[in-house]
Amino acid sequence: MSRKLPLTDGERCRTACARALVRSGVDEKTGEVLTCAALAERVGWCADLVAGMTGALLAGHWNTTDVAGQGPPIRAMV
């Protein structure tokens, strides 16, 4: 049994997200509590990593061959 909900009429895909409140962090090796600046830097690094991975995935699959016939034709903007 799949937990994945089927797409409804008019839906082409779904995007998932998760909210999180980050108040503190701990360095795994040293056990030290991270400063706010260090925590923000690590969150930024993680966001950049995910953005890069997503960009590479889309670049590899979002092309005319893979998406041919998957929606209305693209019209020139006037």
Rosetta constraint file for C-alpha pairs under 8 A:
AtomPair CA 7 CA 11 HARMONIC 5.71 0.50
AtomPair CA 7 CA 12 HARMONIC 7.09 0.50
AtomPair CA 7 CA 13 HARMONIC 7.06 0.50
AtomPair CA 7 CA 14 HARMONIC 7.96 0.50
AtomPair CA 24 CA 33 HARMONIC 7.24 0.50
AtomPair CA 24 CA 34 HARMONIC 6.73 0.50
AtomPair CA 24 CA 35 HARMONIC 7.77 0.50
AtomPair CA 24 CA 36 HARMONIC 7.28 0.50
AtomPair CA 24 CA 39 HARMONIC 7.10 0.50
AtomPair CA 25 CA 33 HARMONIC 5.84 0.50
AtomPair CA 25 CA 34 HARMONIC 5.30 0.50
AtomPair CA 25 CA 35 HARMONIC 7.98 0.50
AtomPair CA 25 CA 39 HARMONIC 6.37 0.50
AtomPair CA 26 CA 31 HARMONIC 5.76 0.50
AtomPair CA 26 CA 32 HARMONIC 5.51 0.50
AtomPair CA 26 CA 33 HARMONIC 4.41 0.50
AtomPair CA 26 CA 34 HARMONIC 5.43 0.50
AtomPair CA 27 CA 31 HARMONIC 5.13 0.50
AtomPair CA 27 CA 32 HARMONIC 5.39 0.50
AtomPair CA 27 CA 33 HARMONIC 6.41 0.50
AtomPair CA 27 CA 34 HARMONIC 6.52 0.50
AtomPair CA 28 CA 32 HARMONIC 7.88 0.50
AtomPair CA 34 CA 38 HARMONIC 5.83 0.50
AtomPair CA 34 CA 39 HARMONIC 5.94 0.50
AtomPair CA 35 CA 39 HARMONIC 6.14 0.50
AtomPair CA 36 CA 40 HARMONIC 6.06 0.50
AtomPair CA 37 CA 41 HARMONIC 6.14 0.50
AtomPair CA 38 CA 42 HARMONIC 6.27 0.50
AtomPair CA 39 CA 43 HARMONIC 6.21 0.50
AtomPair CA 40 CA 44 HARMONIC 6.07 0.50
AtomPair CA 41 CA 45 HARMONIC 6.13 0.50
AtomPair CA 42 CA 46 HARMONIC 6.16 0.50
AtomPair CA 43 CA 47 HARMONIC 6.17 0.50
AtomPair CA 44 CA 48 HARMONIC 6.12 0.50
AtomPair CA 45 CA 49 HARMONIC 6.14 0.50
AtomPair CA 46 CA 50 HARMONIC 6.26 0.50
AtomPair CA 47 CA 51 HARMONIC 6.08 0.50
AtomPair CA 48 CA 52 HARMONIC 6.07 0.50
AtomPair CA 49 CA 53 HARMONIC 6.22 0.50
AtomPair CA 50 CA 54 HARMONIC 6.03 0.50
AtomPair CA 51 CA 55 HARMONIC 6.01 0.50
AtomPair CA 52 CA 56 HARMONIC 6.17 0.50
AtomPair CA 53 CA 57 HARMONIC 6.19 0.50
AtomPair CA 54 CA 58 HARMONIC 6.10 0.50
AtomPair CA 55 CA 59 HARMONIC 5.99 0.50
AtomPair CA 56 CA 60 HARMONIC 6.14 0.50
AtomPair CA 57 CA 61 HARMONIC 6.31 0.50
AtomPair CA 58 CA 62 HARMONIC 5.13 0.50
AtomPair CA 59 CA 63 HARMONIC 7.42 0.50
AtomPair CA 61 CA 66 HARMONIC 6.24 0.50
AtomPair CA 62 CA 66 HARMONIC 6.42 0.50
AtomPair CA 62 CA 67 HARMONIC 6.64 0.50
AtomPair CA 63 CA 67 HARMONIC 6.18 0.50
AtomPair CA 64 CA 68 HARMONIC 5.39 0.50
